[in-house]
Amino acid sequence: MRAWTAALAAALGFALISTLAGVTAARAADEPLRVCLDEDLPPFSVHHRGKPASGFDVALAQAITGRLGRKLEIQWFESKLDDTASPALEANALLSDGRCSLVGGYALTTDSLKAPGVTTAKLPDFDGATREDRRRRIPIGVLAPSQPYIYSPMTVVLGPKAKDKIKERKITDIGDLAGLRLTIESGTLGDAILMTFDKGKLIDDITHLVPGRSDLLGELERGEFDATLLDLRRFDAYRAEHPDTRITASGYYYPIGANRGYVALETDKVLLESVNKVLTDLQAKGTIAELGKAAGLTWLPPREPIILGDVWLKILNR
């Protein structure tokens, strides 16, 4: 009798747990899925007052939430481009503060995914932020990535006068830029690549511009320089804004690039598993590539390594 009673109690307990889990899952499915996106990262994501939201990451988030049967809510944020900003800590703070469950368009690198060396972080400026939000420090957790959905390399872009100088020569390596008037923004990844190439072979050809103060692609457009090295995303955004541009793609991609995907808190693995299943399906059907092209992206599929290691070490060892 005691054994029978214990078995019955265990069965009832299991049934109660299953019921509660089902109720919790149903409630989660009814709740909107909040995704944090950068408000000024064309053509990935754009949100300006008076204009509808647009971009590849917006369309992809809509496709994912549609497959999951959930409503999409976007938490827009602004990432500052300065020496004190840390995209990893900003994303972590947004997630840890419950502003969203996923951050999209996240560069998957070992540095951006390692356990933070601090216990708190400040929130970036976000849509709806109060004065108090700008002062608060958020206790943060550990980040976990989804599978990647796009590869983001750096590319060489050529000015209108470059063709006459290189003639029929194709750009297949950084060394092929020798003899061209090069320009780059100081302190950027592109700067490190060009300055350290072949023990400084290109140094005398390089003119540095100040990030945020100079018009890098505008200078190239006006023929002040022949070539530059920058994120493919930036070139795509410029072409979309200047359809008559004389700047051209070289077709060369620097071999060290990062995949982009979603990032969530490590404690939200169930959501990441669900998102990964949808991403796998969308990738197999070619939907992600179609969304990228529709947004004006030069879409490239994710590639190995899935998570990029020490970028600076790889550059210095080339």
C-alpha positions in Angstrom: 0.0 0.0 0.0 2.8 2.4 0.9 4.6 1.7 -2.4 1.3 2.3 -4.3 0.7 5.6 -2.5 4.2 6.8 -3.2 3.9 5.9 -6.9 0.6 7.8 -7.1 2.0 10.8 -5.4 5.0 10.8 -7.7 2.7 10.5 -10.7 0.5 13.4 -9.5 3.6 15.5 -8.8 4.9 14.8 -12.3 1.6 15.7 -13.8 1.4 19.0 -11.8 5.0 19.9 -12.9 4.1 19.2 -16.6 0.9 21.3 -16.3 2.8 24.2 -14.8 5.5 23.9 -17.4 2.8 23.9 -20.1 1.2 27.0 -18.6 4.6 28.8 -18.4 5.4 27.9 -22.0 1.9 29.1 -23.1 2.3 32.4 -21.3 5.8 32.9 -22.8 4.3 32.2 -26.3 1.7 34.9 -25.7 4.3 37.5 -24.7 6.0 39.6 -27.3 9.6 38.7 -28.2 11.6 41.8 -27.5 14.7 42.2 -29.7 17.3 45.0 -29.2 18.6 46.6 -32.4 21.0 49.4 -33.1 19.0 52.4 -34.4 21.6 53.6 -36.9 23.4 50.6 -38.5 22.2 50.6 -42.1 21.4 48.4 -43.9 21.2 46.1 -40.9 18.8 48.2 -38.8 17.5 51.8 -39.1 15.0 53.7 -36.9 14.6 57.4 -37.5 11.8 59.6 -36.2 8.9 59.9 -38.6 10.1 57.0 -40.7 9.2 53.3 -40.5 11.8 50.9 -39.2 13.8 49.2 -41.9 16.8 46.9 -42.5 17.9 43.3 -42.7 17.8 42.6 -39.0 14.3 44.1 -38.7 13.0 41.8 -41.5 14.8 38.8 -40.1 13.4 39.4 -36.6 9.9 39.6 -38.1 10.4 36.3 -39.9 11.6 34.6 -36.7 8.8 35.8 -34.5 6.3 34.9 -37.2 7.7 31.3 -37.2 7.6 31.2 -33.4 4.0 32.5 -33.3 5.0 35.6 -31.3 4.6 39.3 -31.7 7.8 41.3 -32.3 8.7 44.3 -30.2 12.0 46.1 -31.0 13.9 48.0 -28.3 16.0 50.5 -30.2 19.3 51.6 -28.8 22.2 53.9 -29.8 25.8 52.6 -29.6 28.3 55.4 -29.1 31.5 55.1 -31.3 34.1 56.2 -28.8 37.0 54.8 -26.8 34.9 54.2 -23.7 32.1 52.3 -25.4 31.9 48.5 -25.1 29.3 46.8 -27.4 29.6 43.6 -25.3 28.8 45.4 -22.0 26.1 47.5 -23.6 24.4 44.4 -25.0 24.8 42.6 -21.7 23.3 45.5 -19.8 20.3 45.7 -22.1 19.6 42.0 -21.7 20.3 41.9 -17.9 17.9 44.9 -17.4 15.1 43.0 -19.2 15.0 45.6 -22.1 15.0 42.6 -24.5 15.6 38.9 -24.7 17.9 39.0 -27.8 20.3 41.5 -29.3 20.6 41.3 -33.0 23.4 41.9 -35.5 26.0 40.9 -32.8 29.5 40.2 -34.0 30.5 36.7 -32.8 34.1 36.9 -31.4 35.7 35.4 -28.4 36.3 38.9 -26.9 32.6 39.8 -27.3 31.4 36.6 -25.7 33.9 36.0 -22.9 32.7 36.3 -19.3 32.8 40.0 -18.3 35.5 41.2 -16.0 33.2 43.5 -14.2 29.9 42.8 -12.3 27.9 45.9 -13.5 27.6 47.9 -16.7 25.9 51.1 -17.9 23.0 51.0 -20.3 23.5 52.6 -23.7 21.1 55.3 -24.7 17.8 53.6 -25.7 14.4 54.5 -26.9 12.4 55.5 -23.8 15.4 55.9 -21.5 15.0 58.3 -18.6 17.6 60.4 -16.8 17.7 57.8 -14.1 18.3 55.1 -16.7 21.4 57.0 -17.9 22.9 57.0 -14.4 22.1 53.4 -13.4 24.6 50.5 -13.4 23.1 47.1 -14.2 24.3 43.8 -12.6 25.2 41.8 -15.6 25.4 38.1 -16.5 27.1 36.0 -19.1 26.3 36.1 -22.9 25.5 33.2 -25.1 25.3 33.3 -28.9 22.8 31.9 -31.4 24.1 30.3 -34.5 25.3 32.9 -37.1 23.1 34.1 -39.9 25.5 36.3 -41.9 29.2 36.8 -42.5 30.6 40.4 -42.3 34.0 40.9 -43.8 36.1 44.0 -44.6 36.5 44.9 -48.2 38.6 47.1 -50.4 36.7 49.9 -52.1 38.1 51.8 -55.0 37.8 55.5 -56.0 37.0 56.7 -59.5 40.7 57.2 -60.4 41.9 53.9 -59.2 41.0 52.0 -62.4 43.4 54.0 -64.5 46.2 53.1 -62.0 45.6 49.4 -61.6 44.4 48.9 -65.2 43.6 45.3 -65.7 45.1 44.2 -62.4 42.7 42.7 -59.9 42.9 43.3 -56.1 43.4 39.9 -54.6 45.5 40.8 -51.6 46.4 43.9 -49.5 49.7 44.0 -51.3 48.0 44.8 -54.5 47.2 48.3 -53.1 50.8 49.3 -53.4 51.2 52.6 -55.3 47.6 53.7 -54.7 46.7 56.7 -52.5 45.2 55.0 -49.5 43.0 56.5 -46.8 41.8 55.1 -43.5 40.2 56.1 -40.3 42.7 56.3 -37.4 42.5 53.7 -34.7 40.2 51.3 -36.7 40.7 47.7 -37.5 41.4 48.7 -41.1 44.1 51.1 -39.9 45.9 48.2 -38.1 45.6 46.0 -41.2 47.1 48.5 -43.6 49.7 49.9 -41.3 51.2 46.5 -40.3 51.0 44.9 -43.7 54.3 43.4 -44.7 56.2 45.2 -42.0 54.8 48.6 -42.9 55.2 48.4 -46.7 52.2 50.6 -47.3 52.8 53.3 -44.6 54.0 56.0 -47.0 50.8 55.6 -49.1 48.4 56.0 -46.2 46.6 59.2 -45.2 44.7 59.0 -41.9 41.3 60.6 -41.2 39.6 61.2 -37.9 36.7 58.9 -37.3 33.4 60.7 -37.0 34.9 64.0 -38.2 36.0 63.2 -41.7 33.9 61.9 -44.6 35.9 58.8 -45.6 33.8 57.7 -48.5 33.0 61.2 -49.6 36.8 61.9 -49.9 37.1 58.7 -52.0 34.1 59.8 -54.1 35.7 63.1 -54.9 38.9 61.4 -56.1 41.1 62.7 -53.2 42.2 59.1 -52.7 42.2 55.8 -54.6 41.2 53.1 -52.1 40.2 52.3 -48.6 39.5 49.3 -46.4 36.3 49.2 -44.5 33.3 47.1 -43.3 31.3 45.8 -46.3 28.2 47.0 -44.4 29.3 50.6 -44.6 29.9 50.3 -48.4 26.5 48.8 -48.9 24.9 51.6 -46.9 26.7 54.2 -48.9 25.7 52.7 -52.2 22.1 52.7 -51.1 22.2 56.3 -50.2 24.2 57.3 -53.3 22.9 55.2 -56.2 25.0 57.2 -58.7 28.3 56.7 -56.8 31.5 56.3 -58.8 33.0 54.3 -56.0 33.3 50.6 -57.0 33.7 47.3 -55.2 37.1 45.6 -55.7 35.6 42.2 -55.1 38.3 41.5 -52.5 37.4 40.5 -49.0 40.0 40.6 -46.2 40.3 36.9 -45.0 39.6 37.8 -41.3 35.9 38.6 -40.8 33.2 38.0 -38.2 29.9 36.2 -38.3 26.9 38.0 -36.9 24.1 36.4 -35.0 21.9 37.0 -31.9 23.1 37.0 -28.4 21.1 36.3 -25.2 21.9 35.7 -21.6 23.3 32.3 -20.8 20.2 31.6 -18.7 17.9 31.9 -21.7 19.1 28.8 -23.5 15.6 27.6 -24.3 14.9 30.7 -26.3 18.2 30.3 -28.2 17.4 26.7 -29.1 14.1 27.8 -30.5 15.7 30.6 -32.5 18.4 28.3 -33.8 15.8 25.9 -35.2 14.1 28.7 -37.1 17.4 30.1 -38.3 18.4 26.6 -39.6 15.1 26.4 -41.5 15.3 29.9 -42.9 18.9 29.4 -44.0 18.1 26.1 -45.7 15.3 27.7 -47.7 17.3 30.7 -48.8 15.1 33.1 -46.9 17.9 34.8 -45.0 19.8 35.4 -48.2 16.7 36.9 -49.9 16.0 39.2 -46.9 19.6 40.4 -47.0 19.5 41.2 -50.7 16.1 42.9 -50.3 17.7 45.2 -47.7 20.6 46.1 -50.0 23.2 43.9 -48.4 25.9 42.1 -50.1 24.9 38.9 -48.3 27.5 36.3 -47.5 26.8 33.0 -45.7 28.3 32.3 -42.3 31.7 30.6 -42.4 34.3 29.0 -40.2 35.4 29.9 -37.6 31.9 30.4 -36.3 33.4 32.5 -33.4 36.4 34.6 -34.4 39.4 34.4 -32.2 41.9 37.2 -31.3 41.6 39.5 -34.3 44.7 41.6 -33.5 46.9 38.5 -33.1 45.7 37.1 -36.4 46.5 40.4 -38.2 50.0 40.7 -36.7 50.7 37.1 -37.6 49.8 37.5 -41.3 
